Amino acid sequence: MLDREGFRPNVGIILLNHKNEVFWGKRIRTHSWQFPQGGIKHGETPEQAMFRELHEEVGLTADHVRIIARTRDWLRYEVPDHFIRRDARGHYRGQKQIWFLLQMMGRDSDMNLRATDHPEFDAWRWNEYWVPLEAVIEFKRGVYQMALTELARFLPRLNHHNRYLRAGMRPPPRGDRHGGHGDQGDQDHHRHDRFDHQPHEHNAGPQATGTSAHDGREIAPPAASHGGPADPVKD
C-alpha cells in the first residue's frame, strides 16, 4: 500500500528499559543493527500496526509495554534504487513512518525473537539512547536522528543518582555498583549481546514535532552505518 508519492506507511519502535536504554536488534544474517519497524496494513491504525510489529519482531504484547509518546507527523526516507526490487522500481520510493516511544514493563526474558516463522533479528542488546548511527544502513540514518531527537524530550526522568547528589557524594562508576539483587550480574548481563540460539511527513532532514501519549503536549522541533541490504519494500 503506497501513497500517491510512492511512500509506504510504516511504524518504528523505540523501546526503553528502566535505565532509558533502548532495544537494539541485529538484522538476521547481516551486520546491520536497527530498531523494530514494519509496514501498516490496510485498515490498521499506526498504533495497531505498532503492537502487531512489536509482537512479530520482539515477541512482546501490549501488556509488556506502555506508550510514552509518538512522533506527530510522518518521517520519510527514500530507498536507493539498488535496494528496491525490480518490479517495484518506478513507483516505490521509500517509507513514511510514525515512531513510538515505549517503556518496557515486562522482563528481558519476555523477549522472543522467534515469535513468528520469519524473524527479523538474530541478536539484541540494550544500548544507550543515542544509538551509533554508523551501525544503521545509511539511508535510514536521517530518520533515526530525527525520531530520537523528537522523542528525547519525553524520556522518563531517572532518579537513581539523586541519593548521591543529596548526600554530596559522587556516584560510583557504573561497573562498580552492587545492589541487593546482584547489580554486577545485571551489568554483565547487559554487557553482552543476546543471540537467538533457537532451531521483522517528512524527508530525512525536515523538522517535526512530537506528542505525548499522556497529555497531548507538542515538543519543540528538533535541531537541525553499515548494514547489509534491508528488505525495503517490506520494512
C-alpha positions as CSV (number, residue, x, y, z in Angstrom):
1,M,0.0,0.0,0.0
2,L,1.7,3.2,-1.3
3,D,0.6,6.8,-1.1
4,R,0.5,9.0,-4.1
5,E,4.1,9.9,-3.8
6,G,5.3,6.3,-3.6
7,F,5.9,6.0,0.1
8,R,4.7,3.1,2.2
9,P,3.1,3.8,5.6
10,N,5.2,2.3,8.3
11,V,5.8,2.4,12.1
12,G,9.1,2.5,14.0
13,I,9.6,1.5,17.7
14,I,12.0,2.8,20.3
15,L,11.7,0.5,23.3
16,L,13.2,1.7,26.6
17,N,14.1,-0.3,29.7
18,H,14.1,1.2,33.2
19,K,17.6,2.8,32.6
20,N,16.4,4.6,29.4
21,E,18.5,2.2,27.3
22,V,16.9,1.1,24.0
23,F,16.3,-2.2,22.4
24,W,18.9,-2.6,19.6
25,G,18.4,-5.5,17.2
26,K,20.8,-7.1,14.7
27,R,19.0,-7.9,11.5
28,I,19.1,-11.6,10.8
29,R,22.2,-12.8,8.9
30,T,23.6,-9.2,8.5
31,H,25.9,-6.9,10.4
32,S,23.2,-4.2,10.4
33,W,21.5,-3.0,13.7
34,Q,18.2,-1.2,13.9
35,F,15.0,-0.6,15.8
36,P,11.9,-2.7,15.2
37,Q,9.8,-1.4,12.4
38,G,7.2,-2.6,9.9
39,G,4.5,-1.7,7.4
40,I,1.0,-0.6,8.3
41,K,-1.6,-2.9,6.7
42,H,-4.8,-1.7,5.1
43,G,-7.3,-0.9,7.7
44,E,-4.8,-0.6,10.6
45,T,-4.1,2.4,12.7
46,P,-0.4,3.2,13.4
47,E,-0.9,2.1,17.0
48,Q,-2.4,-1.3,15.9
49,A,0.4,-1.8,13.4
50,M,2.9,-0.9,16.2
51,F,1.6,-3.6,18.6
52,R,1.5,-6.2,15.8
53,E,5.1,-5.5,14.8
54,L,6.2,-5.4,18.4
55,H,4.9,-9.0,18.8
56,E,6.1,-10.3,15.4
57,E,9.7,-8.9,15.8
58,V,10.3,-8.9,19.5
59,G,7.7,-11.2,21.0
60,L,6.1,-8.6,23.3
61,T,2.4,-7.7,23.7
62,A,0.6,-4.6,24.8
63,D,0.8,-5.9,28.4
64,H,4.6,-5.8,28.3
65,V,4.9,-2.1,27.4
66,R,3.3,1.4,27.9
67,I,3.2,4.1,25.2
68,I,5.1,7.2,26.3
69,A,4.9,9.3,23.1
70,R,4.8,9.2,19.3
71,T,6.0,11.5,16.5
72,R,3.4,13.9,15.5
73,D,4.0,13.7,11.7
74,W,5.3,11.2,9.2
75,L,9.1,10.9,8.9
76,R,10.2,9.8,5.5
77,Y,13.3,8.2,4.0
78,E,13.9,7.3,0.3
79,V,15.4,3.9,-0.6
80,P,18.2,3.8,-3.2
81,D,17.2,2.0,-6.4
82,H,19.6,-0.9,-6.0
83,F,17.8,-1.9,-2.7
84,I,14.4,-1.9,-4.4
85,R,13.0,-5.0,-6.2
86,R,12.9,-4.6,-9.9
87,D,9.1,-4.9,-10.1
88,A,8.7,-2.1,-7.6
89,R,11.1,0.4,-9.2
90,G,9.5,3.5,-10.7
91,H,6.6,3.7,-8.3
92,Y,8.1,2.7,-4.9
93,R,10.2,5.5,-3.3
94,G,10.6,4.5,0.3
95,Q,8.9,4.6,3.7
96,K,7.0,7.2,5.7
97,Q,7.0,6.4,9.4
98,I,5.2,7.2,12.7
99,W,7.6,6.5,15.6
100,F,6.5,5.3,19.0
101,L,8.5,5.6,22.3
102,L,7.6,2.7,24.6
103,Q,8.5,1.8,28.2
104,M,9.3,-1.8,28.9
105,M,7.1,-3.0,31.7
106,G,7.9,-6.7,31.5
107,R,11.2,-8.6,31.9
108,D,14.1,-9.2,29.5
109,S,13.0,-12.9,29.5
110,D,9.7,-11.9,27.8
111,M,11.6,-11.1,24.6
112,N,11.2,-13.7,21.9
113,L,12.9,-13.1,18.5
114,R,11.3,-16.3,17.2
115,A,7.7,-15.3,17.8
116,T,7.0,-15.9,14.1
117,D,8.4,-18.1,11.3
118,H,10.0,-15.1,9.7
119,P,12.3,-13.5,12.4
120,E,13.8,-10.1,11.7
121,F,16.6,-10.2,14.3
122,D,19.0,-12.9,15.4
123,A,20.6,-10.9,18.4
124,W,19.7,-7.9,20.5
125,R,21.1,-5.8,23.3
126,W,20.2,-2.8,25.4
127,N,22.1,0.2,24.0
128,E,22.4,3.9,25.1
129,Y,19.6,6.0,23.9
130,W,21.7,7.8,21.3
131,V,22.5,4.7,19.2
132,P,25.6,4.5,16.9
133,L,24.2,5.6,13.6
134,E,27.2,4.2,11.8
135,A,25.7,0.7,12.5
136,V,22.4,1.7,10.7
137,I,22.1,1.3,7.0
138,E,22.9,4.7,5.5
139,F,19.6,5.7,4.0
140,K,17.8,5.3,7.4
141,R,20.2,7.4,9.5
142,G,18.5,10.7,8.9
143,V,15.1,9.4,10.1
144,Y,16.7,7.8,13.1
145,Q,18.3,11.1,14.1
146,M,15.0,12.9,13.7
147,A,13.0,10.3,15.6
148,L,15.4,10.1,18.5
149,T,15.7,13.9,18.7
150,E,11.9,14.5,18.6
151,L,11.1,11.9,21.2
152,A,14.1,12.6,23.6
153,R,12.0,15.2,25.4
154,F,9.7,12.5,26.7
155,L,12.3,10.3,28.2
156,P,11.3,9.3,31.8
157,R,13.3,11.0,34.4
158,L,15.9,8.8,36.1
159,N,16.2,9.2,39.9
160,H,18.9,6.7,40.8
161,H,21.6,9.5,41.1
162,N,19.6,11.7,43.4
163,R,20.6,9.9,46.6
164,Y,24.2,10.7,45.9
165,L,23.6,14.3,45.0
166,R,21.6,14.9,48.2
167,A,24.4,13.4,50.3
168,G,27.1,15.4,48.4
169,M,28.6,12.2,47.1
170,R,29.7,11.2,43.6
171,P,28.0,8.1,42.2
172,P,30.5,5.2,41.8
173,P,31.5,4.0,38.3
174,R,28.7,2.1,36.8
175,G,30.6,-1.2,36.8
176,D,31.4,-0.9,40.5
177,R,27.8,-0.7,41.8
178,H,26.4,-3.6,43.8
179,G,22.8,-4.0,44.8
180,G,20.5,-6.3,46.8
181,H,19.8,-8.4,43.7
182,G,23.2,-8.5,42.2
183,D,23.7,-5.4,40.1
184,Q,27.1,-6.6,39.0
185,G,25.5,-9.6,37.5
186,D,23.0,-7.3,35.8
187,Q,25.8,-5.3,34.3
188,D,27.4,-8.4,33.0
189,H,24.0,-9.4,31.5
190,H,23.7,-6.1,29.7
191,R,27.3,-6.1,28.5
192,H,26.8,-8.9,26.0
193,D,24.6,-9.1,23.0
194,R,21.7,-11.6,23.3
195,F,21.9,-14.1,20.5
196,D,18.9,-16.2,19.4
197,H,20.1,-19.8,19.5
198,Q,16.7,-21.3,18.8
199,P,16.4,-24.0,15.6
200,H,10.9,-8.3,11.4
201,E,5.6,13.5,6.6
202,H,9.0,14.4,6.2
203,N,12.1,13.5,4.4
204,A,15.2,12.8,6.4
205,G,16.0,16.4,7.1
206,P,12.9,18.5,7.8
207,Q,11.8,19.1,11.3
208,A,8.8,17.6,13.1
209,T,7.0,17.8,16.5
210,G,6.0,15.0,18.8
211,T,3.0,14.2,21.0
212,S,3.0,12.8,24.5
213,A,0.7,9.8,24.9
214,H,-0.4,11.2,28.3
215,D,-1.3,14.8,27.7
216,G,-1.0,15.6,24.0
217,R,1.8,18.1,24.6
218,E,3.8,19.1,21.5
219,I,7.5,19.2,21.7
220,A,9.7,21.8,20.0
221,P,11.1,21.0,16.6
222,P,14.4,19.2,16.8
223,A,17.6,20.9,15.9
224,A,18.9,20.8,12.8
225,S,26.1,2.7,9.3
226,H,26.9,-0.2,7.6
227,G,24.1,-2.7,7.3
228,G,23.6,-5.3,4.8
229,P,20.7,-4.9,2.4
230,A,17.4,-4.4,4.2
231,D,14.1,-5.6,2.8
232,P,13.0,-2.0,2.0
233,V,9.7,-2.9,0.3
234,K,8.6,-4.9,3.3
235,D,10.1,-2.7,6.0
